[in-house]
Amino acid sequence: MDDDALFLKSLEIDFLTHTDYSIETFTSGELCLENISHQPDIIVLDYELDGLENRKLDGIQTLDKIKSINKDIQVMILSSQDKIDVAVNCMHHKAYDYVIKSETAFMRLLKNINTIFSLKKIENELNWYMGNL
């Protein structure tokens, strides 16, 4: 989810071209939360969700609401800010990772997504084995 339409479209094209993941894109935190019932495994969220209206949710507020709805959804924050205090703040709010918008952002997001799915697979297998002992 990103309010920068060009960057959002670029990421969407990258994911549709290079992966077989099912994706949905939204331009605001409110739209994302309205569709949280689709039960996403992972959300990529823009840190600076400005929107045109003053009362729109920003990235951290959206992250907090996502985690209050379902703490198991992994959320990666995407931002053009390369500041350690911003990254630390995101991690404090339980983001999985903080990725800087750059030419390598897609590759870093993809690596994180693959890691998340690998860990979920291992966790499911472990739960299955523990339940069959």
N, C-alpha and C positions, 0 to 999 in steps of 0.2 A: 504494500500500500504506500503510495507516494502522491503528494500533491503537485509534483513536477511532472506534468503530462508527458513531456518528451522523454525524460529519464524512465518513467514508468513504462512507456511503450517500448523503449529500448530493452529493458529487462524482460518484459513480456515476450518479445520476439526472441531474445536469447533463450529463454526457458522453453518456448514452443519449438524452437529450431534444434536445440541441443539436448533436450531431455524428453522423457515420456511422462513427466509429472502433470497432473491435472492442476491447473492454476485458475485463480480468480483475482482480478485487480479491482481496487477501490481507490477513490481519490480523497477519502476523508476517514477519520476515525469512526465517525457516526455510521457511515455505510458499512465499514468492516464489522462493527458491533451488531448492526442489524442482520448481518449474514453469518454470525458466529454459529448459528444453529447448523450450518453446513459441516460442522465439526472438522475444521482444518487440523492437520498435524503440525504445521509450521506457519507462522506469519512473519513476513518481512515488513517492517514498519518504519516509516520515515520519522526521524526524530523531530523535525520541524514541520509539523502539519499546520500550516497557517490558515489556508482557506480564505474565503472572502469575508466571512462573517467573524465578528469579534469573539463570539462565544463558542467557536469550534474547539473540539478537543485537540490538545497538542499530543505529540508522540508519547510522552511519559504518562499523561492521563489515560490515553488509549491503552497503553501497556498495562497499567494498573487495573483497568476495567477488564481487560482480557484475562489477566491472572485471577481476578476475583470471580470470574465466570468459570474458568477452567485452568487450574494451575499447571496442568500437564501439557498445555499447548506451548511449544517452544517459540519464542519470539526473538527475532534478530532485528536489531535497530540499524538502520541505514542513515548516514548523515554526511553532509558536506563539511561538517566541523571536525577538524583534526585536533581535538583538545582532550587531554587526558581526564580533566574533571568532568567533561560531558560523558565520556566513556564510563568512568567510575560511577557516575550517577545512574546511567542505564543499567549497569550490572547490579547496583544497589536495589533497583526496582525489579530485579529478577529476569533481565534480558539474557538470552543464551549467549549472544555475542554482539559486538559493536563493529560495524563495517563502514569504512569510509567510502563515499561515492567517488569512484575513480574508474579508470579503464580496466582495472582488475577486480572490481566489485563483484561482477557476475561469477568469476571463478572462485572467489572466496565464499560467496553465498552458496554456490554449488557444493563446494567442499564441506561446508558446515551442514548442509541439508543431507548429504550422503552420510556424514558421521552420525547425525541424529537418527536417520533410518537404520543404520547399522546397530547403534546402541539399542534402539527399540526392538530390533529383531533378537538381539542377544538377551534382552530383558524378557521377552516373550518366551524364548526357549528355556531360559532359566526357570521362569514361573511354571512352565509345563513340566519340566523335570522335577521340580520341587513338589508339584501336585501329584506326581505319579510315584513318589517314593514309598 
